[in-house]
Amino acid sequence: MPPARKRKPAAGLKSRAAPKPAARPPRARKIEPEARRQAILKAALAVFAERGFEAARLDDVAARAGVAKGTLYLYFEHKEALFEALIRTAVSPVMEQFGKLAAAPNLPPLQAIEAFFALFQNEVLGTERKLLLRLIIAEGPRFPAIAEMYHREVVVRGIGLMRALAERAARQGAFATNGAARYPQLIVAPLLMAVIWDGLFSKIDPLDVGGLLRAHREVLIGKPQKGVS
């Protein structure tokens, strides 16, 4: 028998090529656990600042952070734990820098206090950290556990460092009286007032925080700074 002939494709038709395998979708970039944790904390700050502690929901935090609610629970057991972690994360860098200023052996106490004022302006008033402090002031009376935690983690340490500086300044005669050494809250009072003023009146009556702190220094030392009227 003659060999079978290969059939030619009908006129007007082209032979079909073998289909190409579908391209694989690109792999999602793996997010490191610490980066995810920081994203959750950043989202939490925004949600807490907008809605307050009571009204803030973990669902909203998870959605804003771009994670599942179950993923959020892998990092934080409940809302209180998330809020405590937010305070520690936001405040710890500032407190560490203040601690270094207070412990610097060759830095006069008055200069250390002024450096702390500048630190507070840049790292609190100049950042979203002020939202957290504002939230503590607003929500603390209704949620004593929040106030107690902030007092334990931040206030006790901060006041202790400031008291040590004020006592050194009083011994060296840098302050007009020893009132600030007895009540170091007097030193930081303008900073808290600046945070409150910023939240309430900044759009209608901006506060010159630098000028306020220079005037405060004059009150502490009992005389105006040179070159400042």
N, CA, C and O of each residue as an XYZ file, in Angstrom:
916
protein
N       0.849     -1.197      0.000
C       0.000      0.000      0.000
C       0.876      1.233      0.000
O       1.890      1.288      0.695
N       0.475      2.237     -0.793
C       1.262      3.484     -0.794
C       1.160      4.161      0.546
O       0.142      4.031      1.226
N       2.197      4.887      0.946
C       2.153      5.580      2.258
C       1.041      6.602      2.292
O       0.731      7.242      1.287
N       0.415      6.755      3.517
C      -0.700      7.717      3.662
C      -0.182      9.125      3.486
O       0.884      9.478      3.990
N      -0.924      9.903      2.787
C      -0.559     11.306      2.577
C      -0.981     12.165      3.774
O      -2.036     11.962      4.376
N      -0.121     13.125      4.089
C      -0.473     14.082      5.143
C      -1.508     15.057      4.629
O      -1.382     15.616      3.540
N      -2.535     15.248      5.439
C      -3.588     16.170      5.029
C      -3.114     17.604      5.162
O      -2.523     17.990      6.171
N      -3.380     18.378      4.138
C      -3.061     19.798      4.189
C      -4.215     20.535      4.840
O      -5.365     20.123      4.684
N      -3.948     21.605      5.561
C      -5.045     22.367      6.145
C      -5.904     22.958      5.043
O      -5.424     23.347      3.978
N      -7.178     23.009      5.339
C      -8.108     23.562      4.353
C      -7.711     24.977      4.031
O      -7.110     25.681      4.843
N      -8.066     25.386      2.803
C      -7.728     26.744      2.349
C      -8.304     27.762      3.293
O      -9.438     27.621      3.751
N      -7.536     28.786      3.589
C      -8.009     29.874      4.465
C      -7.834     29.571      5.926
O      -8.080     30.445      6.757
N      -7.413     28.354      6.287
C      -7.218     28.001      7.682
C      -5.735     27.816      7.965
O      -4.993     27.290      7.136
N      -5.315     28.254      9.141
C      -3.921     28.087      9.546
C      -3.840     27.023     10.628
O      -4.743     26.862     11.448
N      -2.754     26.323     10.601
C      -2.582     25.308     11.641
C      -2.441     25.986     12.997
O      -1.773     27.010     13.134
N      -3.080     25.395     13.984
C      -3.047     25.985     15.317
C      -1.784     25.576     16.062
O      -1.407     24.405     16.098
N      -1.131     26.600     16.667
C       0.061     26.321     17.466
C      -0.366     25.806     18.833
O      -1.468     26.103     19.294
N       0.471     25.061     19.461
C       0.178     24.554     20.812
C       0.045     25.727     21.772
O       0.884     26.627     21.763
N      -1.000     25.732     22.605
C      -1.209     26.863     23.529
C      -0.052     26.999     24.507
O       0.481     26.012     25.015
N       0.324     28.264     24.759
C       1.397     28.527     25.706
C       0.878     28.363     27.128
O      -0.279     28.683     27.401
N       1.695     27.880     28.019
C       1.248     27.761     29.425
C       0.986     29.138     30.021
O       1.712     30.098     29.763
N      -0.075     29.208     30.829
C      -0.443     30.491     31.448
C       0.689     30.986     32.341
O       1.320     30.214     33.064
N       0.930     32.298     32.270
C       1.999     32.883     33.098
C       1.600     32.834     34.561
O       0.450     33.102     34.911
N       2.536     32.498     35.395
C       2.259     32.460     36.823
C       2.165     33.878     37.383
O       2.967     34.742     37.031
N       1.191     34.113     38.250
C       1.098     35.454     38.846
C       2.319     35.724     39.699
O       2.854     34.805     40.318
N       2.769     36.968     39.744
C       3.952     37.278     40.558
C       3.693     36.995     42.027
O       2.599     37.235     42.538
N       4.691     36.492     42.683
C       4.540     36.220     44.102
C       4.429     37.506     44.906
O       5.150     38.474     44.664
N       3.515     37.499     45.863
C       3.379     38.668     46.732
C       4.644     38.819     47.581
O       5.190     37.842     48.094
N       5.079     40.031     47.709
C       6.296     40.265     48.480
C       6.058     39.939     49.947
O       5.088     40.398     50.551
N       6.937     39.159     50.499
C       6.797     38.764     51.886
C       7.079     39.941     52.799
O       8.099     40.618     52.664
N       6.164     40.180     53.732
C       6.324     41.281     54.669
C       6.916     40.735     55.962
O       6.385     39.790     56.546
N       8.004     41.325     56.398
C       8.639     40.880     57.626
C       7.726     41.146     58.821
O       6.994     42.135     58.826
N       7.758     40.282     59.830
C       6.877     40.452     61.001
C       6.986     41.816     61.656
O       5.973     42.402     62.039
N       8.219     42.337     61.793
C       8.366     43.637     62.446
C       7.777     44.755     61.609
O       7.208     45.701     62.155
N       7.905     44.663     60.279
C       7.307     45.674     59.400
C       5.792     45.632     59.516
O       5.138     46.675     59.519
N       5.229     44.430     59.612
C       3.779     44.307     59.764
C       3.332     44.885     61.114
O       2.304     45.555     61.211
N       4.123     44.612     62.136
C       3.790     45.139     63.472
C       3.800     46.660     63.464
O       2.913     47.289     64.043
N       4.791     47.255     62.817
C       4.857     48.705     62.741
C       3.687     49.274     61.946
O       3.175     50.344     62.276
N       3.259     48.565     60.900
C       2.103     49.017     60.127
C       0.841     48.993     60.980
O       0.000     49.885     60.867
N       0.702     47.985     61.828
C      -0.454     47.901     62.721
C      -0.435     49.040     63.727
O      -1.466     49.659     63.991
N       0.741     49.318     64.291
C       0.845     50.399     65.279
C       0.541     51.759     64.642
O      -0.129     52.591     65.252
N       1.024     51.982     63.439
C       0.746     53.239     62.744
C      -0.739     53.389     62.474
O      -1.306     54.467     62.658
N      -1.369     52.304     62.037
C      -2.812     52.345     61.791
C      -3.577     52.563     63.093
O      -4.579     53.279     63.115
N      -3.107     51.948     64.174
C      -3.771     52.093     65.468
C      -3.738     53.541     65.943
O      -4.735     54.047     66.458
N      -2.611     54.205     65.774
C      -2.512     55.605     66.179
C      -3.543     56.450     65.447
O      -4.197     57.299     66.053
N      -3.690     56.221     64.147
C      -4.653     56.995     63.362
C      -6.084     56.716     63.822
O      -6.883     57.640     63.972
N      -6.402     55.446     64.043
C      -7.767     55.087     64.447
C      -8.079     55.601     65.847
O      -9.155     56.153     66.075
N      -7.148     55.425     66.790
C      -7.373     55.914     68.157
C      -7.531     57.435     68.165
O      -8.391     57.966     68.868
N      -6.709     58.132     67.388
C      -6.771     59.592     67.360
C      -8.089     60.072     66.765
O      -8.641     61.075     67.216
N      -8.591     59.376     65.774
C      -9.833     59.791     65.119
C     -11.067     59.483     65.963
O     -11.996     60.288     66.015
N     -11.086     58.329     66.623
C     -12.315     57.844     67.247
C     -12.270     57.777     68.766
O     -13.297     57.561     69.409
N     -11.090     57.962     69.343
C     -10.979     57.792     70.777
C     -10.796     56.330     71.130
O     -11.008     55.445     70.301
N     -10.402     56.086     72.365
C     -10.088     54.714     72.766
C     -11.332     53.831     72.761
O     -11.292     52.712     72.248
N     -12.420     54.313     73.319
C     -13.613     53.479     73.467
C     -14.216     53.106     72.114
O     -14.573     51.948     71.893
N     -14.332     54.075     71.209
C     -14.991     53.833     69.926
C     -14.094     53.141     68.909
O     -14.590     52.601     67.920
N     -12.800     53.146     69.131
C     -11.887     52.505     68.179
C     -12.128     51.000     68.161
O     -12.281     50.381     69.215
N     -12.162     50.415     66.979
C     -12.381     48.978     66.821
C     -11.165     48.328     66.173
O     -10.529     48.906     65.291
N     -10.860     47.135     66.617
C      -9.725     46.428     66.041
C      -9.957     46.099     64.572
O      -9.004     45.995     63.800
N     -11.228     45.934     64.180
C     -11.516     45.707     62.759
C     -11.015     46.880     61.921
O     -10.446     46.694     60.845
N     -11.238     48.097     62.436
C     -10.813     49.293     61.701
C      -9.289     49.388     61.643
O      -8.718     49.788     60.628
N      -8.646     49.017     62.738
C      -7.177     49.040     62.752
C      -6.621     48.045     61.747
O      -5.702     48.361     60.991
N      -7.182     46.843     61.742
C      -6.711     45.815     60.818
C      -6.922     46.247     59.368
O      -6.041     46.067     58.527
N      -8.099     46.822     59.080
C      -8.385     47.254     57.714
C      -7.419     48.343     57.270
O      -6.937     48.320     56.138
N      -7.136     49.291     58.145
C      -6.242     50.379     57.776
C      -4.803     49.886     57.623
O      -4.043     50.419     56.814
N      -4.435     48.879     58.395
C      -3.087     48.326     58.296
C      -2.957     47.358     57.121
O      -1.848     46.974     56.749
N      -4.093     46.964     56.536
C      -4.046     46.041     55.408
C      -3.775     44.605     55.808
O      -3.162     43.847     55.056
N      -4.240     44.225     57.016
C      -4.055     42.850     57.477
C      -5.401     42.289     57.921
O      -6.343     43.039     58.177
N      -5.481     40.983     58.009
C      -6.685     40.348     58.532
C      -6.740     40.558     60.043
O      -5.714     40.716     60.705
N      -7.968     40.555     60.568
C      -8.110     40.756     62.009
C      -7.400     39.648     62.775
O      -6.824     39.893     63.835
N      -7.439     38.422     62.238
C      -6.738     37.320     62.889
C      -5.242     37.557     62.955
O      -4.592     37.167     63.924
N      -4.689     38.197     61.924
C      -3.263     38.521     61.927
C      -2.942     39.517     63.024
O      -1.904     39.418     63.680
N      -3.836     40.477     63.222
C      -3.620     41.474     64.274
C      -3.508     40.803     65.636
O      -2.686     41.190     66.466
N      -4.355     39.782     65.856
C      -4.333     39.099     67.150
C      -3.048     38.290     67.360
O      -2.727     37.930     68.493
N      -2.329     38.008     66.307
C      -1.044     37.334     66.468
C      -0.028     38.237     67.160
O       0.924     37.760     67.779
N      -0.243     39.545     67.047
C       0.686     40.523     67.618
C       0.171     41.118     68.924
O       0.952     41.381     69.838
N      -1.139     41.328     69.013
C      -1.713     41.994     70.182
C      -2.971     41.248     70.630
O      -3.884     41.009     69.840
N      -2.996     40.892     71.898
C      -4.063     40.052     72.426
C      -5.407     40.766     72.441
O      -6.443     40.151     72.190
N      -5.393     42.066     72.734
C      -6.639     42.830     72.800
C      -6.319     44.307     72.599
O      -5.162     44.684     72.418
N      -7.348     45.129     72.632
C      -7.176     46.550     72.331
C      -6.275     47.242     73.355
O      -5.473     48.108     73.003
N      -6.413     46.856     74.608
C      -5.572     47.474     75.635
C      -4.096     47.169     75.399
O      -3.241     48.039     75.563
N      -3.804     45.927     75.012
C      -2.408     45.556     74.733
C      -1.871     46.336     73.543
O      -0.710     46.746     73.539
N      -2.705     46.542     72.542
C      -2.297     47.329     71.373
C      -2.004     48.765     71.779
O      -1.021     49.353     71.328
N      -2.846     49.327     72.622
C      -2.650     50.715     73.037
C      -1.382     50.860     73.877
O      -0.640     51.831     73.726
N      -1.140     49.898     74.755
C       0.074     49.943     75.573
C       1.322     49.850     74.698
O       2.299     50.567     74.919
N       1.284     48.972     73.712
C       2.431     48.850     72.798
C       2.626     50.133     72.012
O       3.759     50.525     71.732
N       1.540     50.787     71.656
C       1.619     52.051     70.922
C       2.308     53.112     71.770
O       3.152     53.856     71.271
N       1.958     53.184     73.032
C       2.589     54.158     73.923
C       4.084     53.882     74.050
O       4.906     54.790     73.927
N       4.427     52.617     74.297
C       5.842     52.281     74.477
C       6.642     52.570     73.204
O       7.742     53.119     73.265
N       6.088     52.201     72.070
C       6.804     52.392     70.813
C       6.994     53.865     70.482
O       8.051     54.266     69.996
N       5.966     54.671     70.747
C       6.015     56.089     70.390
C       6.891     56.888     71.355
O       7.598     57.810     70.949
N       6.834     56.526     72.626
C       7.475     57.355     73.645
C       8.908     56.922     73.939
O       9.749     57.758     74.273
N       9.194     55.636     73.819
C      10.512     55.127     74.207
C      11.679     55.866     73.545
O      12.639     56.201     74.239
N      11.641     56.137     72.215
C      12.775     56.847     71.612
C      13.010     58.232     72.222
O      14.153     58.653     72.400
N      11.920     58.932     72.540
C      12.054     60.266     73.137
C      12.635     60.161     74.541
O      13.518     60.935     74.911
N      12.139     59.202     75.325
C      12.629     59.040     76.686
C      14.094     58.602     76.697
O      14.855     59.009     77.575
N      14.486     57.788     75.742
C      15.886     57.364     75.678
C      16.802     58.556     75.415
O      17.865     58.680     76.024
N      16.383     59.425     74.511
C      17.195     60.612     74.217
C      17.239     61.553     75.412
O      18.282     62.135     75.709
N      16.110     61.703     76.098
C      16.086     62.565     77.279
C      16.980     61.993     78.369
O      17.684     62.733     79.056
N      16.951     60.671     78.524
C      17.812     60.038     79.520
C      19.285     60.306     79.252
O      20.058     60.530     80.184
N      19.675     60.285     77.987
C      21.074     60.569     77.629
C      21.424     62.020     77.939
O      22.526     62.310     78.405
N      20.488     62.932     77.679
C      20.729     64.341     77.998
C      20.913     64.535     79.494
O      21.826     65.235     79.931
N      20.034     63.907     80.279
C      20.086     64.072     81.734
C      21.350     63.467     82.326
O      21.842     63.936     83.352
N      21.881     62.423     81.681
C      23.054     61.741     82.227
C      24.373     62.267     81.680
O      25.435     61.841     82.133
N      24.331     63.178     80.724
C      25.570     63.690     80.131
C      26.372     64.439     81.186
O      25.884     65.436     81.719
N      27.581     63.996     81.506
C      28.326     64.588     82.626
C      28.803     66.014     82.376
O      28.932     66.794     83.320
N      29.063     66.361     81.138
C      29.606     67.686     80.840
C      28.554     68.684     80.354
O      28.896     69.782     79.915
N      27.289     68.311     80.430
C      26.220     69.189     79.970
C      25.557     69.843     81.172
O      24.948     69.149     81.985
N      25.660     71.171     81.307
C      25.013     71.854     82.431
C      23.522     71.549     82.455
O      22.912     71.392     81.397
N      22.921     71.463     83.641
C      21.513     71.064     83.737
C      20.564     71.983     82.971
O      19.596     71.512     82.374
N      20.831     73.287     82.984
C      19.942     74.202     82.275
C      19.996     73.947     80.768
O      18.973     74.015     80.087
N      21.178     73.657     80.255
C      21.297     73.343     78.835
C      20.614     72.011     78.507
O      20.042     71.853     77.428
N      20.675     71.066     79.431
C      20.005     69.783     79.218
C      18.495     69.976     79.164
O      17.816     69.341     78.357
N      17.969     70.842     80.012
C      16.534     71.113     80.006
C      16.126     71.794     78.701
O      15.101     71.455     78.110
N      16.939     72.758     78.257
C      16.634     73.436     76.999
C      16.717     72.455     75.820
O      15.927     72.542     74.880
N      17.673     71.527     75.877
C      17.772     70.511     74.823
C      16.547     69.608     74.837
O      16.081     69.168     73.785
N      16.025     69.331     76.033
C      14.801     68.539     76.117
C      13.620     69.291     75.520
O      12.781     68.694     74.845
N      13.549     70.595     75.763
C      12.483     71.401     75.156
C      12.533     71.290     73.624
O      11.508     71.105     72.969
N      13.735     71.407     73.075
C      13.888     71.302     71.623
C      13.504     69.902     71.143
O      12.870     69.745     70.099
N      13.892     68.897     71.910
C      13.538     67.511     71.571
C      12.029     67.337     71.553
O      11.484     66.703     70.650
N      11.361     67.893     72.540
C       9.901     67.774     72.625
C       9.230     68.482     71.454
O       8.272     67.967     70.877
N       9.728     69.646     71.108
C       9.157     70.368     69.970
C       9.278     69.565     68.676
O       8.333     69.478     67.892
N      10.459     68.982     68.467
C      10.713     68.275     67.211
C      10.057     66.900     67.156
O       9.487     66.521     66.133
N      10.139     66.152     68.258
C       9.738     64.746     68.241
C       8.326     64.492     68.773
O       7.802     63.389     68.620
N       7.711     65.487     69.390
C       6.329     65.316     69.869
C       5.406     66.296     69.156
O       4.517     65.890     68.408
N       5.621     67.587     69.390
C       4.762     68.574     68.741
C       4.895     68.542     67.225
O       3.942     68.865     66.515
N       6.050     68.162     66.727
C       6.279     68.132     65.290
C       5.937     66.818     64.624
O       6.171     66.666     63.425
N       5.388     65.856     65.363
C       5.062     64.545     64.809
C       3.677     64.114     65.278
O       2.985     64.843     65.989
N       3.291     62.905     64.859
C       1.989     62.366     65.274
C       1.989     61.918     66.733
O       0.940     61.545     67.257
N       3.134     61.947     67.392
C       3.164     61.586     68.812
C       2.267     62.503     69.638
O       1.741     62.092     70.672
N       2.093     63.727     69.190
C       1.237     64.654     69.931
C      -0.201     64.146     69.989
O      -0.920     64.436     70.946
N      -0.628     63.390     68.974
C      -1.978     62.836     68.967
C      -2.156     61.847     70.109
O      -3.218     61.779     70.727
N      -1.104     61.081     70.385
C      -1.171     60.111     71.467
C      -1.261     60.805     72.820
O      -2.066     60.412     73.665
N      -0.455     61.818     73.030
C      -0.492     62.551     74.287
C      -1.840     63.247     74.459
O      -2.394     63.281     75.558
N      -2.360     63.797     73.373
C      -3.671     64.434     73.415
C      -4.757     63.423     73.777
O      -5.703     63.735     74.500
N      -4.600     62.217     73.262
C      -5.561     61.161     73.561
C      -5.507     60.764     75.030
O      -6.545     60.527     75.649
N      -4.307     60.689     75.589
C      -4.165     60.360     77.009
C      -4.870     61.410     77.866
O      -5.577     61.074     78.816
N      -4.676     62.666     77.528
C      -5.291     63.750     78.298
C      -6.808     63.664     78.221
O      -7.493     63.873     79.223
N      -7.341     63.357     77.034
C      -8.791     63.328     76.845
C      -9.427     62.072     77.425
O     -10.502     62.149     78.019
N      -8.783     60.914     77.263
C      -9.399     59.646     77.624
C      -9.004     59.140     79.010
O      -9.687     58.284     79.572
N      -7.916     59.655     79.561
C      -7.433     59.165     80.843
C      -8.461     59.171     81.960
O      -8.578     58.175     82.675
N      -9.213     60.253     82.141
C     -10.188     60.261     83.235
C     -11.250     59.174     83.118
O     -11.731     58.676     84.136
N     -11.627     58.794     81.889
C     -12.665     57.772     81.715
C     -12.110     56.357     81.736
O     -12.848     55.401     81.974
N     -10.818     56.222     81.488
C     -10.187     54.907     81.474
C      -8.962     54.944     82.374
O      -7.844     55.123     81.890
N      -9.158     54.777     83.686
C      -8.045     54.891     84.634
C      -6.874     53.970     84.320
O      -5.728     54.316     84.605
N      -7.140     52.808     83.739
C      -6.044     51.884     83.441
C      -5.084     52.488     82.426
O      -3.876     52.262     82.494
N      -5.624     53.258     81.481
C      -4.776     53.917     80.496
C      -3.902     54.964     81.174
O      -2.698     55.039     80.926
N      -4.525     55.777     82.039
C      -3.775     56.814     82.746
C      -2.702     56.200     83.635
O      -1.582     56.707     83.700
N      -3.042     55.106     84.322
C      -2.074     54.455     85.204
C      -0.898     53.902     84.407
O       0.254     53.998     84.830
N      -1.202     53.325     83.253
C      -0.137     52.767     82.432
C       0.794     53.860     81.933
O       2.015     53.704     81.974
N       0.223     54.970     81.459
C       1.039     56.077     80.950
C       1.856     56.695     82.086
O       3.014     57.067     81.895
N       1.249     56.800     83.260
C       1.976     57.347     84.412
C       3.153     56.451     84.759
O       4.250     56.937     85.037
N       2.929     55.153     84.745
C       3.976     54.200     85.111
C       5.102     54.166     84.078
O       6.279     54.143     84.437
N       4.735     54.162     82.795
C       5.714     53.983     81.731
C       6.437     55.270     81.338
O       7.588     55.237     80.901
N       5.744     56.413     81.498
C       6.286     57.666     80.963
C       6.503     58.720     82.046
O       7.604     59.249     82.204
N       5.445     59.013     82.782
C       5.494     60.154     83.703
C       6.513     59.931     84.821
O       7.320     60.814     85.114
N       6.477     58.769     85.435
C       7.393     58.516     86.551
C       8.842     58.681     86.121
O       9.638     59.325     86.803
N       9.168     58.093     84.986
C      10.550     58.193     84.509
C      10.900     59.624     84.108
O      11.965     60.129     84.464
N      10.008     60.274     83.371
C      10.278     61.633     82.910
C      10.419     62.623     84.053
O      11.324     63.457     84.055
N       9.517     62.525     85.026
C       9.583     63.433     86.177
C      10.834     63.153     86.999
O      11.446     64.078     87.532
N      11.217     61.891     87.106
C      12.435     61.560     87.841
C      13.668     62.183     87.206
O      14.519     62.736     87.902
N      13.765     62.093     85.885
C      14.897     62.704     85.189
C      14.872     64.223     85.335
O      15.910     64.846     85.560
N      13.691     64.814     85.207
C      13.594     66.267     85.305
C      13.890     66.754     86.720
O      14.492     67.813     86.900
N      13.468     65.987     87.723
C      13.757     66.376     89.106
C      15.260     66.383     89.357
O      15.779     67.290     90.007
N      15.955     65.376     88.845
C      17.408     65.315     89.040
C      18.087     66.515     88.391
O      19.004     67.094     88.974
N      17.652     66.893     87.201
C      18.223     68.074     86.542
C      17.913     69.344     87.317
O      18.782     70.199     87.490
N      16.665     69.468     87.786
C      16.262     70.673     88.515
C      17.021     70.797     89.835
O      17.382     71.905     90.232
N      17.264     69.692     90.511
C      18.022     69.747     91.767
C      19.456     70.192     91.516
O      20.008     70.981     92.282
N      20.065     69.682     90.432
C      21.416     70.119     90.084
C      21.435     71.606     89.747
O      22.333     72.337     90.163
N      20.422     72.045     88.980
C      20.358     73.460     88.611
C      20.191     74.344     89.835
O      20.805     75.407     89.919
N      19.358     73.912     90.795
C      19.146     74.692     92.014
C      20.427     74.755     92.850
O      20.760     75.807     93.396
N      21.145     73.635     92.951
C      22.389     73.625     93.724
C      23.431     74.546     93.102
O      24.220     75.169     93.812
N      23.433     74.631     91.773
C      24.406     75.482     91.083
C      23.962     76.937     90.994
O      24.683     77.777     90.455
N      22.785     77.234     91.516
C      22.291     78.606     91.484
C      21.760     79.040     90.137
O      21.635     80.238     89.884
N      21.440     78.084     89.252
C      20.931     78.427     87.921
C      19.472     78.847     87.952
O      19.023     79.585     87.074
N      18.717     78.386     88.958
C      17.309     78.731     89.092
C      17.138     79.801     90.174
O      17.912     79.876     91.128
N      16.116     80.614     90.000
C      15.864     81.676     90.978
C      15.465     81.111     92.329
O      15.825     81.680     93.360
N      14.732     80.009     92.351
C      14.320     79.350     93.591
C      14.477     77.836     93.403
O      14.840     77.367     92.324
N      14.202     77.096     94.453
C      14.232     75.641     94.342
C      12.848     75.069     94.085
O      12.627     73.868     94.243
N      11.903     75.941     93.681
C      10.532     75.491     93.437
C      10.449     74.416     92.364
O       9.698     73.450     92.506
N      11.215     74.580     91.294
C      11.177     73.597     90.202
C      11.794     72.273     90.632
O      11.431     71.222     90.105
N      12.726     72.312     91.586
C      13.301     71.070     92.089
C      12.287     70.321     92.936
O      12.237     69.091     92.916
N      11.478     71.068     93.683
C      10.446     70.428     94.501
C       9.276     69.956     93.657
O       8.665     68.930     93.957
N       8.961     70.694     92.608
C       7.852     70.345     91.727
C       8.319     70.423     90.265
O       8.053     71.414     89.585
N       9.000     69.399     89.788
C       9.498     69.427     88.399
C       8.385     69.474     87.360
O       8.639     69.730     86.182
N       7.136     69.225     87.801
C       6.000     69.384     86.875
C       5.923     70.809     86.343
O       5.408     71.045     85.250
N       6.445     71.770     87.132
C       6.442     73.163     86.687
C       7.262     73.342     85.409
O       6.940     74.182     84.569
N       8.317     72.552     85.271
C       9.198     72.708     84.112
C       8.507     72.253     82.841
O       8.634     72.892     81.797
N       7.774     71.148     82.927
C       7.153     70.591     81.717
C       5.753     71.107     81.469
O       5.150     70.776     80.449
N       5.213     71.920     82.385
C       3.838     72.414     82.239
C       3.600     73.135     80.904
O       2.574     72.885     80.272
N       4.501     74.018     80.448
C       4.264     74.685     79.157
C       4.197     73.718     77.979
O       3.512     73.989     76.993
N       4.899     72.601     78.073
C       4.866     71.623     76.988
C       3.491     70.978     76.882
O       2.964     70.805     75.783
N       2.914     70.626     78.020
C       1.565     70.048     78.006
C       0.549     71.068     77.520
O      -0.366     70.741     76.764
N       0.721     72.312     77.963
C      -0.186     73.357     77.511
C      -0.084     73.564     76.005
O      -1.085     73.844     75.345
N       1.125     73.428     75.459
C       1.318     73.575     74.018
C       0.596     72.474     73.248
O       0.038     72.723     72.180
N       0.608     71.249     73.793
C      -0.101     70.142     73.146
C      -1.600     70.409     73.140
O      -2.262     70.218     72.120
N      -2.138     70.848     74.272
C      -3.568     71.126     74.356
C      -3.947     72.289     73.441
O      -4.958     72.234     72.741
N      -3.137     73.331     73.450
C      -3.407     74.510     72.617
C      -3.386     74.138     71.132
O      -4.212     74.605     70.348
N      -2.431     73.295     70.768
C      -2.316     72.883     69.374
C      -3.591     72.180     68.907
O      -4.038     72.381     67.778
N      -4.171     71.357     69.778
C      -5.374     70.629     69.393
C      -6.619     71.482     69.356
O      -7.526     71.229     68.563
N      -6.672     72.495     70.209
C      -7.895     73.288     70.326
C      -7.877     74.583     69.517
O      -8.880     74.944     68.902
N      -6.753     75.275     69.513
C      -6.760     76.646     69.008
C      -5.752     76.944     67.900
O      -5.662     78.087     67.451
N      -5.000     75.957     67.455
C      -3.914     76.245     66.517
C      -4.403     76.889     65.223
O      -3.685     77.694     64.630
N      -5.606     76.553     64.778
C      -6.107     77.092     63.510
C      -6.627     78.518     63.643
O      -6.690     79.255     62.659
N      -7.001     78.905     64.865
C      -7.540     80.265     65.037
C      -6.561     81.193     65.757
O      -6.643     82.414     65.626
N      -5.649     80.614     66.505
C      -4.697     81.439     67.258
C      -3.423     80.639     67.502
O      -3.209     80.151     68.612
N      -2.567     80.493     66.478
C      -1.348     79.672     66.631
C      -0.472     80.188     67.766
O      -0.351     81.391     67.995
N       0.133     79.235     68.464
C       0.980     79.564     69.599
C       2.447     79.540     69.188
O       2.906     78.608     68.528
N       3.168     80.569     69.585
C       4.614     80.616     69.367
C       5.269     79.800     70.480
O       5.600     80.339     71.536
N       5.452     78.525     70.249
C       5.970     77.640     71.296
C       7.396     78.020     71.661
O       7.757     78.006     72.837
N       8.211     78.359     70.671
C       9.577     78.764     70.971
C       9.620     79.978     71.877
O      10.390     80.015     72.837
N       8.793     80.977     71.576
C       8.731     82.163     72.423
C       8.222     81.840     73.814
O       8.714     82.388     74.801
N       7.237     80.951     73.898
C       6.709     80.530     75.196
C       7.805     79.889     76.047
O       7.917     80.186     77.236
N       8.602     79.026     75.455
C       9.638     78.333     76.216
C      10.775     79.272     76.613
O      11.378     79.107     77.674
N      11.067     80.254     75.762
C      12.081     81.247     76.163
C      11.593     82.060     77.355
O      12.362     82.340     78.275
N      10.327     82.435     77.341
C       9.761     83.171     78.476
C       9.742     82.291     79.730
O       9.980     82.766     80.841
N       9.460     81.032     79.536
C       9.439     80.099     80.663
C      10.829     79.986     81.286
O      10.961     79.910     82.507
N      11.841     79.975     80.467
C      13.217     79.930     80.973
C      13.507     81.153     81.827
O      14.151     81.051     82.871
N      13.034     82.303     81.384
C      13.254     83.524     82.157
C      12.604     83.433     83.525
O      13.159     83.909     84.515
N      11.421     82.817     83.580
C      10.741     82.638     84.862
C      11.558     81.717     85.770
O      11.688     81.976     86.967
N      12.098     80.662     85.211
C      12.850     79.700     86.012
C      14.141     80.296     86.572
O      14.484     80.083     87.735
N      14.855     81.051     85.723
C      16.150     81.580     86.184
C      16.039     82.955     86.820
O      16.996     83.447     87.417
N      14.869     83.578     86.692
C      14.637     84.854     87.364
C      15.170     86.060     86.633
O      15.245     87.142     87.216
N      15.547     85.911     85.363
C      16.029     87.076     84.598
C      15.885     86.774     83.104
O      15.906     85.609     82.706
N      15.738     87.807     82.279
C      15.566     87.593     80.827
C      16.861     87.126     80.191
O      17.951     87.425     80.679
N      16.728     86.382     79.082
C      17.911     85.978     78.326
C      18.561     87.187     77.671
O      17.880     88.150     77.319
N      19.854     87.138     77.510
C      20.579     88.227     76.864
C      20.146     88.347     75.400
O      20.058     87.356     74.674
N      19.886     89.560     75.000
C      19.508     89.794     73.609
C      18.057     89.517     73.308
O      17.636     89.623     72.156
N      17.265     89.157     74.333
C      15.844     88.878     74.133
C      15.071     89.893     74.938
O      15.250     90.018     76.150
N      14.203     90.620     74.246
C      13.434     91.656     74.956
C      12.129     91.080     75.467
O      11.342     91.793     76.090
